[in-house]
Amino acid sequence: GIFTSAVASRRMRFLARAEHDGDLSRAITFGERTLALDPTRTDVLTRTATLYVTLAHAREQYGDRRGAWSDALRALSLALAASAQSLRAVLQARDTP
């Protein structure tokens, strides 16, 4: 609804600010919270997946392989969800006269 959309838009602004500040954890939190409201947002799925990849790389550099794997798997999950949403949109557009 309108309320959910307004909250998601505000969270996207917070996510962008956190990204700009280089605060990966905070940006990921805003991305995840936005997805909790609307898991079909491919823009948020993609941005959050990218943040997880960046975090995984940083963890790998510091020797935290377990954390890096966990973040990489979450990134993959989000990227697959974004691809599925995009494919669904294409198929729906084909079915619409």
Buried (B, 14 or more C-beta within 10 A) or exposed (E): EEEEEEBBEEBBEBBEEBBEEEEBEBBBBBBBBBBEBEEEBBEBBBBBBBBBBBBBEBBBEEEBEEBBEBBBEBBBEBBEBBEEBEEEEEEEEEEEE
